[in-house]
Amino acid sequence: MILKKYFFLVFVTFVFQNTFAQEQKSKSIDSVQTEKLEEIAISSLHINDSLQNAPASIGILSKKDLLQNNATDISTVINMIPGVFMQSSNFTTTRISIRGIGARTTYGTNKIRAFYGSIPLTSGNSETVIDDIDLENIGQIEVIKGPLSSIYGAGLGGAILISPQLSKTKGENAGISSVFGSYGLFKNSINYSLTEKKSSLNISYHKLKTDGWRENSAYNREGITLAGELFKKQNSKLTYFTNYTYLKAFIPSSISKQVYDNNPQLGAPTWVASKGFKEYKSTLAGLAYEFKINENLSNSTSIFVNYKDSNEPRPFDILRQYTFGTGGRTQFSGKFKIGKTENQFIAGIEYFTDNYNGNTFENLYKTNNGQGSLQGKELTETDQKRHFYNIFSQIRALLSEKFELQAGLNYNETHFELTNFLPQKTSTEKYSYDGILSPQLSFLFKPNQEQTLYFSASRGFSLPATEETLTSTGNINPDIKPESGYNFEVGGKFYFFGKNLYTEFAVYRMEIKDLLVAKRIGDDQYEGVNAGKTFHEGIEISVKHNWSINRFFSLNSYIGASLGKYEFKDFVDNGNDYSGNKLTGVAANKVNAGIMLNTNLGLYLSSDFQFVDKIPLNDANSVYSDSYMIINLKTGYRFEILPNLNAQLAFGVNNLTDEKYTSLILPNAVAVGNSTPRYYYPGLPTNYYGNVSINYLF
């Protein structure tokens, strides 16, 4: 432990020394041109054109960031963003929380909206899955923290915007990449792109598998992605996206503290005996047409479909689910003047609907001679229809060269229908929430082109997941209300040393009321209540730096830190008063840092570090997970084989110090019988990987 703390202190000191040594070093190497940090462009669907002009905290992951580790696990890179915490169990089960929002979700991610291009990745059940998409098919990820985007639904946690990878190089380009590593990790990726004057084509295929390091944790995923542009003209273009994924992931489930300490590779006995897994086929497809109406007005309109067919044998039953979602989105953007004040605006509407059918069956694995799950008689059947629409607008007023104002408004209406066919037929129940208005107001001050200060105030909401809306009998509870809250934020973004150093900070305060609690009353049965309030405040800091040491070496470094205070403000659940306790499922403090040493020969060496503070595992705060520190190393060589034929070889080791840590926790786990609660999903021990990739530009 002392060695790890010493390594961390040296690591952070080295990064900071590089930062402040830059100014002196640049004076002594006048002949060396330091590579500047590029100003970051953000999605065209924002009202702003750059991160610097956005009065909000937006985390950006570039293509380089996404591929810095082994190009298989998105949680490793998304945790680089301060305030964002993604937990993962061997790719199979993940949970994302932003500033503590979504931390108490039992399984999966909700309270956060996500988009792949213009296609929503968030279902009508408020569930978000982003780890199906291969990292090599992503151009950039933007994470809007907090309810600061009227355009993307004003979600309490924020929004995740994933840009599909589109070729920016004219002509043909083809590549192949292979990753191999510990515990049977293997991934193959093949991609091809063609870019012409009026159209483009990007197609890729990937297959990812691992045996897993725990019992019953094998994982297999393959997918194909097609994206590009058609009918490109000066003022218009049609963009298309489609992604197909097949996944089969065995589930080791969570384990008790005793097993975690002594035999973390074991799975939960019932899940191992039933060979429990989840398997599904998923298809996303969409079209987006953008055109310029005149010099002051443009439109972007998209339509999409989202289909998922899922089968999940679990020890207590077998769950079959079918979801088919469709929707569309149109938005107008433009500019106008009021007197001498220039104004920009976005206004539009988004509509989404999905049809869901779920069935559960007996799991007869105990009578199947050790062969695992066996489907028995049908137990339940449920149909749900869910639809909502968002009407949104946002305006940006350039009051002067140094001051600007932004204001936005989102209006949401959500409706759903529920029909239970088994165990007994019930009439269709219809329900809707009252319309929700979510305003947002921001002020931005730019003393110069390289420095920005902002203040924002916004209101957001979070719709309940299906299980949070039901009574113990499976009927709709009309008393359930969406969570809502106000967010206040002050921040700044600054370039220094000729744009070789970029720093950013954000201080926020948010209070959530009508906190949703899904009480577990059975193996897969919950009952929802609005139980109280939570309080979220914190500070986030990030620093990025480029340094040309000499003609041969250059160094890139970054630090991202979030220090938070997340607690129940007024929370009484089942007669227990948890007011003042720390919020379950999230670490108050998190630090990420990294350095990369590059040479002009193509050789490079990188290291990254993550510290995660202890996490309260239940609302009573009677048990915590341990804090942990993870260190990863990677080295590689980029070189040219022939003209236009490039290759890369890389080797890496993750969890260098073999830290024992919890990569995912099950909040408020319930003890069954005489057993102890199973809170823990253990993280991977030391593991190794290699990568070989070849790219050819025709």
C-alpha positions in Angstrom: 0.0 0.0 0.0 2.9 2.4 0.8 4.5 1.6 -2.6 1.2 2.4 -4.4 0.8 5.7 -2.5 4.4 6.6 -3.3 3.9 5.8 -6.9 0.8 8.0 -7.0 2.6 11.0 -5.4 5.5 10.7 -7.8 3.1 10.3 -10.7 1.0 13.4 -9.9 4.1 15.4 -9.0 5.7 14.5 -12.4 2.6 15.6 -14.3 2.5 19.0 -12.5 6.2 19.5 -12.8 5.8 19.0 -16.6 3.1 21.6 -16.6 5.0 24.3 -14.9 8.4 23.5 -16.4 7.0 24.1 -19.8 7.3 27.9 -19.7 11.0 27.8 -18.8 11.8 24.9 -21.2 10.2 26.6 -24.1 12.5 29.6 -23.7 15.6 27.4 -24.1 14.4 25.5 -27.1 13.4 28.3 -29.5 13.8 26.1 -32.5 11.2 23.6 -31.4 7.6 24.2 -32.3 5.4 23.0 -29.4 2.3 21.2 -30.5 -0.7 23.2 -29.3 -3.9 21.7 -27.8 -6.6 21.9 -30.5 -9.7 23.8 -29.5 -12.4 21.1 -29.1 -15.4 21.1 -31.5 -18.6 19.8 -30.1 -21.7 18.2 -31.7 -23.4 20.2 -34.4 -26.7 19.7 -32.6 -25.5 22.1 -29.8 -26.1 25.8 -30.1 -22.4 26.4 -29.6 -19.6 25.5 -32.0 -16.9 24.8 -29.4 -16.3 23.6 -25.9 -14.8 26.9 -25.0 -18.1 28.8 -25.8 -20.4 26.4 -23.9 -21.5 27.6 -20.5 -21.7 24.1 -19.2 -19.4 21.3 -18.0 -19.0 18.9 -20.9 -16.6 16.0 -20.8 -15.0 15.1 -24.1 -13.4 11.9 -25.1 -11.5 12.0 -28.5 -10.7 9.1 -30.7 -7.3 9.0 -29.2 -8.7 8.8 -25.7 -11.0 6.0 -26.6 -8.2 3.8 -27.9 -5.6 4.6 -25.3 -6.1 1.3 -23.4 -7.0 -2.0 -25.0 -10.0 -0.8 -27.1 -12.4 -3.2 -25.5 -13.7 -1.7 -22.2 -15.5 1.7 -22.4 -15.5 2.1 -18.6 -11.8 2.5 -18.5 -11.8 5.6 -20.6 -15.2 7.2 -19.6 -14.0 7.3 -16.0 -11.3 9.8 -17.2 -14.1 12.5 -17.1 -14.4 14.2 -13.7 -17.8 13.6 -12.1 -18.6 10.6 -14.2 -18.3 7.1 -12.6 -18.9 4.0 -14.7 -18.8 0.6 -12.8 -18.5 -2.6 -14.8 -18.4 -6.3 -14.2 -16.5 -8.0 -17.0 -18.4 -6.1 -19.7 -21.6 -7.9 -18.6 -23.3 -5.5 -16.1 -22.6 -1.8 -16.0 -23.9 1.3 -14.3 -23.1 5.0 -15.0 -23.7 7.8 -12.5 -23.0 11.5 -13.1 -22.5 13.6 -10.1 -24.1 10.9 -8.0 -27.3 10.8 -10.1 -28.2 7.1 -10.9 -25.9 5.7 -8.3 -28.7 3.8 -6.5 -30.0 2.1 -9.6 -30.0 -1.6 -8.8 -28.8 -2.9 -12.2 -27.9 -0.9 -15.3 -28.1 2.8 -16.0 -31.0 5.1 -15.8 -31.6 8.9 -15.1 -29.1 9.6 -18.0 -30.1 9.9 -21.6 -27.7 8.7 -24.4 -27.7 9.1 -28.2 -25.8 7.4 -31.0 -25.8 10.2 -33.6 -29.4 11.2 -33.5 -30.7 7.8 -32.4 -31.7 7.5 -28.7 -29.9 4.6 -26.8 -32.3 5.2 -23.9 -35.4 3.0 -23.9 -38.9 3.9 -22.9 -38.1 2.2 -19.7 -35.4 4.8 -19.0 -32.7 2.2 -19.3 -29.5 3.2 -21.1 -26.9 0.9 -22.6 -23.8 2.3 -24.4 -21.3 -0.6 -24.1 -22.8 -2.5 -27.1 -21.1 -0.1 -29.5 -17.5 -1.0 -30.4 -15.0 1.7 -29.3 -13.4 1.6 -32.8 -16.8 2.7 -34.3 -16.9 5.9 -32.2 -15.5 9.2 -33.3 -16.1 11.1 -30.1 -18.1 11.0 -26.9 -19.5 14.1 -25.2 -20.9 13.9 -21.6 -23.1 16.8 -20.6 -23.1 16.8 -16.8 -26.3 17.8 -15.1 -29.6 19.1 -16.6 -27.9 21.8 -18.6 -29.1 20.7 -22.1 -32.7 21.6 -22.9 -32.0 20.1 -26.4 -31.4 16.6 -25.0 -34.3 16.3 -22.6 -33.0 18.0 -19.4 -32.2 14.8 -17.7 -31.0 15.1 -14.0 -27.8 13.2 -14.6 -27.2 14.7 -18.1 -26.7 13.2 -21.5 -24.1 11.1 -23.3 -23.7 11.9 -27.0 -21.8 9.3 -29.1 -20.7 10.4 -32.6 -20.3 7.5 -35.1 -16.9 7.2 -36.7 -17.0 8.8 -40.2 -13.9 8.9 -42.4 -12.5 12.4 -42.9 -10.0 11.2 -45.6 -10.9 11.3 -49.2 -10.6 8.0 -51.1 -10.5 4.5 -49.7 -9.3 3.3 -46.4 -9.1 -0.2 -44.9 -7.9 -1.5 -41.6 -7.7 -4.6 -39.4 -7.0 -4.8 -35.7 -6.5 -7.7 -33.3 -6.4 -7.6 -29.5 -5.5 -10.6 -27.3 -5.0 -10.8 -23.6 -5.4 -12.5 -20.3 -8.4 -14.8 -19.5 -9.0 -15.6 -23.1 -9.5 -12.0 -24.2 -9.7 -11.7 -28.0 -11.0 -9.1 -30.3 -10.9 -8.8 -34.1 -12.0 -5.6 -35.9 -12.2 -5.0 -39.7 -13.2 -1.7 -41.2 -13.5 -0.1 -44.6 -14.4 3.4 -45.7 -14.9 5.2 -49.0 -15.3 8.9 -49.2 -16.2 10.7 -52.4 -17.4 14.2 -53.2 -21.1 13.5 -52.8 -21.2 10.4 -50.5 -19.3 8.3 -48.0 -19.4 4.8 -46.7 -18.1 3.4 -43.4 -18.5 -0.3 -42.6 -17.0 -2.3 -39.8 -17.3 -5.6 -38.1 -16.0 -6.7 -34.7 -16.0 -9.8 -32.5 -15.1 -9.6 -28.9 -14.8 -12.6 -26.5 -13.3 -13.5 -23.2 -13.5 -16.5 -20.9 -13.7 -14.3 -17.9 -11.7 -14.6 -14.7 -14.6 -15.6 -12.5 -16.9 -18.6 -12.7 -19.7 -18.4 -15.2 -18.4 -15.2 -16.7 -17.6 -16.0 -20.4 -18.6 -13.2 -22.8 -19.2 -13.1 -26.5 -20.2 -10.1 -28.6 -20.1 -9.4 -32.3 -21.5 -6.6 -34.3 -21.6 -4.8 -37.6 -21.9 -1.0 -38.1 -22.7 0.9 -41.3 -22.6 4.7 -41.4 -22.1 7.4 -44.0 -23.5 10.3 -46.0 -25.5 10.5 -49.2 -26.5 13.3 -51.6 -23.9 15.7 -50.2 -24.3 19.2 -51.6 -23.2 22.6 -50.5 -26.3 23.1 -48.4 -27.6 19.6 -47.6 -26.7 16.0 -46.9 -28.4 12.8 -45.8 -26.6 10.8 -43.0 -27.4 7.2 -42.3 -26.5 4.9 -39.3 -27.2 1.3 -38.5 -25.7 -1.0 -35.9 -26.4 -4.7 -35.3 -25.2 -6.4 -32.1 -25.4 -10.0 -31.0 -24.4 -10.7 -27.4 -24.2 -13.6 -25.1 -22.8 -12.9 -21.6 -22.8 -15.4 -18.7 -23.5 -13.8 -15.3 -21.4 -14.7 -12.2 -23.5 -12.2 -10.2 -22.5 -10.5 -6.9 -20.8 -12.2 -3.9 -20.7 -11.7 -0.2 -17.8 -10.0 1.7 -16.4 -13.4 2.9 -16.3 -14.8 -0.6 -14.9 -11.5 -2.0 -12.0 -11.6 0.6 -11.2 -15.3 0.2 -12.3 -16.6 -3.3 -13.3 -13.6 -5.5 -13.1 -15.7 -8.6 -16.2 -17.6 -7.5 -19.7 -16.8 -8.8 -22.9 -16.8 -6.9 -23.8 -20.5 -6.4 -27.3 -20.3 -7.9 -26.1 -18.4 -10.9 -23.3 -20.9 -11.5 -25.6 -23.9 -11.1 -28.2 -22.5 -13.5 -25.5 -21.2 -15.9 -27.3 -17.9 -15.9 -26.7 -15.6 -18.8 -28.2 -12.8 -20.9 -28.5 -13.1 -24.7 -29.9 -10.6 -27.1 -30.0 -9.3 -30.7 -30.2 -5.5 -31.0 -30.6 -3.3 -34.1 -30.4 0.4 -34.4 -31.0 2.3 -37.6 -31.6 5.9 -38.5 -31.6 8.6 -41.2 -30.8 12.2 -40.6 -31.3 14.9 -43.3 -29.7 18.3 -42.8 -30.3 21.3 -45.1 -29.8 25.0 -45.2 -33.0 26.8 -45.9 -31.4 30.2 -46.3 -28.4 32.1 -44.8 -30.2 32.5 -41.5 -32.1 29.2 -41.1 -31.3 25.5 -41.2 -33.1 22.3 -40.4 -32.0 18.8 -39.2 -34.6 16.0 -39.2 -34.0 12.4 -38.2 -36.0 9.2 -37.9 -35.0 6.0 -36.2 -35.9 2.4 -35.2 -34.5 0.4 -32.2 -35.2 -3.3 -31.8 -34.1 -5.7 -29.1 -34.9 -9.4 -28.6 -33.6 -10.6 -25.2 -33.4 -13.9 -23.4 -32.2 -14.0 -19.8 -32.2 -17.3 -17.8 -31.9 -16.5 -14.1 -32.0 -18.8 -11.1 -35.4 -17.6 -10.1 -37.0 -17.5 -13.6 -36.3 -17.1 -17.3 -37.1 -13.7 -18.7 -37.9 -13.1 -22.3 -38.2 -9.5 -23.6 -39.1 -7.9 -26.9 -38.8 -4.1 -27.5 -39.5 -2.2 -30.7 -39.0 1.5 -30.6 -39.5 4.2 -33.2 -39.3 7.9 -33.2 -38.2 11.1 -34.9 -36.6 14.4 -34.2 -36.6 17.7 -36.0 -34.9 21.0 -35.0 -34.5 24.4 -36.7 -31.4 26.5 -36.0 -30.6 29.9 -37.1 -29.6 33.4 -36.3 -31.1 36.9 -36.1 -30.5 40.4 -34.8 -32.3 42.5 -32.3 -30.8 45.9 -32.7 -27.1 45.4 -32.6 -27.4 42.1 -30.6 -26.6 39.0 -32.5 -28.7 35.9 -31.5 -28.6 32.2 -32.3 -31.4 29.8 -31.7 -32.4 26.1 -31.8 -36.0 25.0 -31.5 -37.6 21.6 -32.2 -39.5 18.5 -31.1 -38.5 14.9 -30.3 -41.0 12.0 -30.3 -40.3 8.5 -29.1 -42.5 5.4 -28.7 -41.7 1.8 -27.9 -43.7 -1.4 -27.5 -42.5 -3.9 -24.9 -43.5 -7.5 -24.3 -42.1 -9.4 -21.3 -42.6 -13.0 -20.3 -41.2 -15.0 -17.4 -41.0 -18.8 -17.2 -40.1 -21.3 -14.6 -36.4 -22.2 -14.6 -36.0 -26.0 -14.0 -32.2 -26.0 -13.8 -32.3 -28.0 -10.5 -33.9 -31.0 -12.4 -31.7 -30.6 -15.5 -28.8 -32.9 -14.5 -26.3 -30.1 -14.2 -26.9 -28.8 -17.7 -28.0 -25.4 -16.6 -31.2 -23.5 -17.3 -34.3 -25.3 -18.6 -37.5 -23.4 -19.5 -40.7 -24.5 -17.7 -44.3 -23.2 -17.7 -45.1 -19.5 -18.3 -45.5 -17.5 -15.1 -46.2 -13.9 -16.2 -46.9 -11.9 -19.4 -46.9 -8.2 -19.6 -47.4 -5.7 -22.4 -46.3 -2.1 -22.2 -46.6 0.8 -24.6 -44.6 3.9 -23.7 -44.3 7.2 -25.5 -43.2 10.7 -24.8 -42.3 13.9 -26.6 -40.0 16.8 -25.8 -40.5 20.2 -27.1 -37.3 22.2 -26.8 -35.7 25.6 -27.5 -32.5 27.4 -26.8 -31.2 30.9 -27.6 -27.8 32.4 -27.4 -27.5 36.2 -27.3 -24.1 37.7 -28.0 -24.5 40.8 -25.8 -21.0 42.1 -26.5 -17.5 40.7 -27.4 -17.1 39.6 -23.8 -20.6 38.8 -22.5 -23.3 36.4 -23.7 -26.5 34.9 -22.4 -28.1 31.5 -23.1 -31.6 30.4 -22.2 -33.4 27.2 -22.9 -36.7 25.5 -22.2 -37.7 21.8 -22.4 -41.3 20.6 -22.1 -41.9 16.8 -21.6 -45.1 14.7 -21.6 -44.9 11.0 -21.0 -47.7 8.4 -21.4 -47.8 4.7 -21.0 -50.1 1.7 -21.0 -49.8 -1.5 -19.1 -51.6 -4.8 -19.6 -51.0 -7.9 -17.5 -52.1 -11.2 -19.2 -50.6 -13.6 -16.6 -50.9 -14.7 -13.9 -54.3 -13.2 -14.4 -55.8 -11.0 -17.2 -56.3 -7.4 -16.2 -57.7 -4.5 -18.1 -55.3 -2.1 -19.7 -54.2 0.6 -17.4 -53.3 4.0 -18.9 -51.3 6.6 -17.0 -49.4 9.8 -17.8 -47.3 12.3 -15.8 -48.2 16.0 -15.7 -46.3 18.0 -18.3 -42.8 18.9 -17.0 -41.2 22.3 -17.8 -37.4 22.5 -17.4 -35.9 25.9 -17.9 -32.2 26.8 -18.1 -30.3 30.1 -18.0 -26.6 30.7 -18.4 -24.3 33.7 -18.4 -20.8 33.6 -20.0 -17.9 36.0 -19.7 -14.9 35.9 -22.0 -12.2 38.3 -21.0 -10.3 37.1 -24.1 -10.5 34.3 -26.6 -8.6 31.9 -24.4 -10.5 32.3 -21.1 -14.1 31.7 -20.2 -16.1 32.0 -17.0 -19.8 31.0 -16.7 -22.7 30.7 -14.4 -25.8 28.5 -15.1 -29.0 27.6 -13.3 -31.2 24.8 -14.6 -34.0 22.4 -13.7 -34.1 18.7 -14.7 -36.2 15.6 -14.2 -35.9 11.9 -14.2 -38.7 9.5 -15.3 -39.3 6.4 -13.2 -38.3 3.0 -14.6 -41.2 0.5 -15.0 -40.4 -1.3 -11.7 -40.5 2.0 -9.9 -44.1 2.7 -11.0 -45.7 -0.6 -9.9 -47.4 -1.8 -6.8 -46.7 -5.2 -5.2 -49.5 -6.7 -7.3 -47.9 -5.5 -10.6 -50.3 -2.6 -11.1 -49.5 1.0 -11.8 -49.1 3.2 -8.7 -50.7 6.5 -9.6 -49.0 8.3 -6.7 -45.5 7.9 -8.2 -44.0 11.1 -9.5 -40.8 11.8 -11.5 -37.7 13.0 -9.6 -36.9 16.6 -10.2 -34.3 19.1 -9.1 -32.5 22.4 -9.6 -28.8 22.7 -10.5 -26.6 25.7 -9.9 -23.1 25.8 -11.4 -20.1 28.1 -11.8 -17.2 27.2 -14.0 -14.2 28.3 -16.0 -12.2 27.2 -19.0 -8.7 28.5 -19.7 -5.8 28.1 -22.1 -2.2 29.0 -21.0 1.3 28.9 -22.4 0.2 29.5 -26.0 -2.6 26.9 -25.8 -0.2 24.2 -24.6 -2.1 24.0 -21.3 -5.9 23.7 -20.9 -7.6 23.8 -17.5 -11.2 23.6 -16.5 -13.2 23.7 -13.3 -16.8 23.5 -12.3 -18.5 24.0 -8.9 -22.1 22.7 -8.7 -24.9 22.3 -6.2 -28.1 20.2 -6.9 -31.0 19.2 -4.8 -33.3 16.3 -5.9 -36.8 15.9 -4.5 -39.3 13.0 -4.8 -36.4 10.6 -4.7 -37.5 7.3 -6.2 -36.9 4.1 -4.3 -37.6 0.7 -5.7 -38.0 -1.7 -2.8 -37.2 -5.3 -3.5 -40.1 -7.5 -2.4 -39.1 -10.6 -4.4 -36.4 -12.1 -6.6 -37.4 -9.8 -9.5 -40.2 -7.9 -7.9 -40.0 -4.3 -6.7 -42.4 -1.6 -5.4 -41.6 2.0 -5.9 -42.2 5.0 -3.6 -41.1 8.7 -3.6 -39.2 8.7 -0.4 -37.4 12.0 0.1 -34.6 14.3 -1.1 -30.9 14.0 -1.9 -28.3 16.7 -2.0 -25.4 16.8 -4.5 -22.5 19.3 -4.5 -18.9 19.2 -5.6 -16.0 20.6 -7.5 -14.5 19.1 -10.7 -11.1 20.0 -12.1 -9.3 18.9 -15.2 -5.9 19.8 -16.6 -4.4 18.8 -20.0 -1.0 19.6 -21.2 1.3 19.2 -24.2 5.1 19.6 -23.9 7.7 19.3 -26.7 10.7 18.3 -24.6 13.1 18.5 -27.5 13.3 17.5 -31.2 13.0 13.8 -30.3 10.6 13.6 -27.3 7.1 15.1 -26.6 4.9 14.6 -23.6 1.1 14.7 -23.1 -0.4 14.6 -19.6 -3.8 15.0 -17.9 -5.3 15.1 -14.5 -9.1 14.9 -13.7 -10.4 15.1 -10.2 -13.9 15.3 -8.7 -14.5 16.0 -5.0 -18.1 15.6 -4.0 -20.6 15.6 -1.2 -23.6 13.4 -1.9 -26.1 12.8 0.9 -29.7 12.2 1.8 -31.2 15.4 2.9 -34.7 14.2 3.9 -35.1 10.5 3.5 -37.3 8.1 5.5 -37.7 4.6 4.1 -39.7 1.8 5.8 -39.6 3.7 9.1 -35.8 4.2 9.0 -34.6 7.8 8.9 -31.5 8.0 6.7 -31.4 11.9 6.6 -27.8 13.1 6.6 -26.4 9.8 5.5 -24.1 9.6 2.5 -25.7 8.6 -0.8 -25.5 4.9 -1.6 -23.5 3.6 -4.5 -21.1 6.5 -5.4 -17.6 7.5 -4.4 -17.4 11.0 -3.1 -13.9 11.5 -4.5 -12.3 10.3 -7.7 -9.0 11.1 -9.4 -7.7 10.1 -12.8 -4.3 11.0 -14.2 -2.2 10.0 -17.2 1.0 10.7 -19.1 2.2 9.7 -22.6 5.8 10.0 -23.8 6.1 10.1 -27.6 9.1 9.9 -29.8 9.5 11.0 -33.4 10.4 7.3 -34.3 6.9 6.2 -33.5 7.7 4.6 -30.1 5.5 5.7 -27.2 5.0 4.8 -23.5 1.9 5.7 -21.5 0.6 5.3 -18.0 -2.7 6.1 -16.4 -3.9 6.1 -12.8 -7.3 6.0 -11.1 -8.2 6.5 -7.5 -11.7 5.8 -6.3 -12.8 6.6 -2.7 -14.8 4.2 -0.5 -18.4 3.7 -1.4 -21.4 3.3 1.0 -23.1 0.1 0.0 -26.4 0.6 1.8 -28.6 3.6 2.8 -27.8 3.0 6.5 -24.1 3.5 5.7 -23.4 0.5 7.9 -21.0 -1.1 5.3 -18.6 0.4 2.8 -16.4 -0.9 0.0 -12.7 -0.1 0.3 -11.1 2.7 -1.7 -8.7 1.6 -4.4 -6.0 2.8 -6.8 -5.4 1.2 -10.3 -2.3 1.7 -12.4 -2.1 0.8 -16.1 0.9 0.8 -18.4 1.1 0.6 -22.2 3.9 0.8 -24.7 3.7 0.7 -28.5 5.3 1.4 -31.9 3.7 3.1 -34.9 5.5 2.7 -38.2 5.1 2.7 -41.9 5.6 -0.6 -43.7 5.1 0.8 -47.2 3.8 4.1 -48.5 0.2 4.5 -47.3 0.5 1.2 -45.3 0.8 1.9 -41.6 1.0 -0.5 -38.7 1.0 -0.4 -34.9 2.1 -2.8 -32.3 1.2 -2.4 -28.6 1.5 -4.2 -25.3 -0.1 -3.2 -22.0 -0.7 -4.3 -18.4 -3.7 -3.3 -16.5 -3.9 -3.2 -12.7 -0.1 -3.3 -12.4 0.0 -3.6 -8.6 -2.7 -6.3 -8.5 -5.0 -4.1 -6.5 -8.0 -5.9 -5.0 -11.1 -3.8 -5.7 -14.8 -3.8 -6.3 -15.5 -2.9 -9.9 -19.3 -2.8 -9.4 -21.4 -2.8 -6.3 -25.0 -3.9 -5.8 -26.5 -1.1 -3.7 -28.8 -2.2 -0.8 -28.3 -5.9 -1.4 -30.8 -8.0 0.6 -29.7 -11.1 2.5 -31.6 -14.3 1.6 -32.3 -16.8 4.4 -29.2 -17.2 6.6 -26.8 -15.8 4.0 -25.1 -12.4 4.1 -25.9 -9.7 1.6 -24.0 -10.0 -1.8 -22.8 -6.4 -2.5 -19.6 -7.2 -4.4 -18.5 -7.7 -8.0 -14.7 -8.1 -7.8 -12.5 -6.3 -10.4 -9.9 -7.9 -12.6 -6.6 -8.7 -11.1 -3.4 -8.0 -13.0 -4.0 -8.7 -16.7 -2.1 -8.3 -19.9 -2.9 -7.5 -23.5 -1.3 -7.0 -26.9 -2.6 -5.3 -30.0 -1.7 -5.5 -33.7 -3.3 -3.2 -36.3 -2.7 -2.4 -39.9 -4.2 0.4 -41.9 -4.0 1.0 -45.7 -5.0 4.2 -47.5 -5.7 3.5 -51.2 
